[in-house]
Amino acid sequence: MNSEFDDIRPFAAGEVKQAVESLLADRQFSRMLKGFVPWMPQWMRNGLIRLAFVGVNTPLQFQLRFIKPVLKRILKKCSSGYTFAYSGIASGAERYTFISNHRDIVLDSAILDLMLHEHGFPTTCEIAIGDNLLIYPWIKTLVKLNKAFTVKRGLSPRELLESSQKMSRYMHYAINEKHENIWIAQREGRAKDSSDQTQESLLKMFAMAGEGSIVDRLKDLHLVPLSISYEYDPCDYLKAQEFQMKRDNPSFKKSKQDDLDNMKTGIFGQKGRIHYEALPCINTWLDEVSDLPKTEIFAEIARRIDLQIHSGYQLFPGNYVALDLLNGTSTYADRYSEKEKQTFMDYLQSRIDLVKIENKDEDFLRERILTMYANPVVNKQKAIETKY
């Protein structure tokens, strides 16, 4: 393991036991566990956890023994099933950097890991996660056990440049030396209106390390656009609430508790159907943009990645209902029944009812939630009609 990356990398083989002991010694982690089994004394909880970790020496083993069964239980209870399409890539020895739209803080990468494992891929993904979400030490320990590497936030321009260069070097190292897959969101934070766009700055960071031209450096990471579709977004009402709070108070910022509430709601809220679609690796077309001026190349690559992600959306009846309601039309009435329309309208009102703030603006909240569900239809339609 290259020591240059010790401050950002996941735990390595041989570090798992020490990480578990640090978790068990953490008071906040113990209080969290007590909430699940309040009748069990701490010494018994800790003993059972140590016993469960026998034979677990790597983060991948941790994922398969602990994260996989927990995640499958959550998905069974909180979704109507999940599907994975990956005709554009192979489940062989190649490693990929999955760059995806961002729907859930915790589950986007976890569900991908589960799908890769269930479809015969040789390993899961190392996960890029912002350190702003590592609110407590036990959370940092837990995500590093789950193969997460840290993206540092809130830096000065100079620190940001140095951090970006290091992260780029680490990603190239993880793909080519550690032979790991990587998952990273296409932008910092979730697109709260579900209109997913790739940040050019992210692509520039990818190309800071490696050798050769910009195209050569990007090819080295084997970037695969990944499209994530949820029938229902458990955090839709929280996003709408945040939109109003920022509208009413432009200086509003979420608290740590808000982040925790979003994570908990995203994990345990109802999602309906879930679909992941891995589109073809961008290496298949990167040479086509190699002659563009440096000032244009990243914008064009981002545009093409967006087209792939948008084209991979799986759309549900509620998406079409939302767009028709938003526009006051029946353009997509052939895509849903009256029963499905009423179901979505009832769902919409139930989400608005969950918002508990002063000066609640129901019309504004309704428009925000409708926009979240309508934008995937708009963007997929544009992607189908657009050619490279």
Stockholm file with secondary structure:
# STOCKHOLM 1.0

chainA/1-388         MNSEFDDIRPFAAGEVKQAVESLLADRQFSRMLKGFVPWMPQWMRNGLIRLAFVGVNTPLQFQLRFIKPVLKRILKKCSSGYTFAYSGIASGAERYTFISNHRDIVLDSAILDLMLHEHGFPTTCEIAIGDNLLIYPWIKTLVKLNKAFTVKRGLSPRELLESSQKMSRYMHYAINEKHENIWIAQREGRAKDSSDQTQESLLKMFAMAGEGSIVDRLKDLHLVPLSISYEYDPCDYLKAQEFQMKRDNPSFKKSKQDDLDNMKTGIFGQKGRIHYEALPCINTWLDEVSDLPKTEIFAEIARRIDLQIHSGYQLFPGNYVALDLLNGTSTYADRYSEKEKQTFMDYLQSRIDLVKIENKDEDFLRERILTMYANPVVNKQKAIETKY
#=GR chainA/1-388 SS CCGGGTTTSCCCTTCHHHHHHHHHTCHHHHHHHHHHCTTSCHHHHHHHHHHHTTTCCSHHHHIIIIIHHHHHHHHHHHCSCEEEECTTSCSSSCCCEEEECCCCTTHHHHHHHHHHHHTTCSCCEEEEEEGGGCCSHHHHHHHHHTTEEEECCSCCHHHHHHHHHHHHHHHHHHHHTSCCEEEEESSSSCCTTSCCCCCHHHHHHHTTSSSSSHHHHHHTTTEEEEEEEESSCTTHHHHHHHHHHHHHCTTCCCCHHHHHHHHHHHHHSCCCCEEEEECCCGGGTGGGGTTSCHHHHHHHHHHHHHHHHHHTCCCCHHHHHHHHHHHTCCTTGGGSCHHHHHHHHHHHHHHHHHCCCTTCCHHHHHHHHHHHHHHHHHHHHHHHHCCC
#=GC SS_cons         CCGGGTTTSCCCTTCHHHHHHHHHTCHHHHHHHHHHCTTSCHHHHHHHHHHHTTTCCSHHHHIIIIIHHHHHHHHHHHCSCEEEECTTSCSSSCCCEEEECCCCTTHHHHHHHHHHHHTTCSCCEEEEEEGGGCCSHHHHHHHHHTTEEEECCSCCHHHHHHHHHHHHHHHHHHHHTSCCEEEEESSSSCCTTSCCCCCHHHHHHHTTSSSSSHHHHHHTTTEEEEEEEESSCTTHHHHHHHHHHHHHCTTCCCCHHHHHHHHHHHHHSCCCCEEEEECCCGGGTGGGGTTSCHHHHHHHHHHHHHHHHHHTCCCCHHHHHHHHHHHTCCTTGGGSCHHHHHHHHHHHHHHHHHCCCTTCCHHHHHHHHHHHHHHHHHHHHHHHHCCC
//
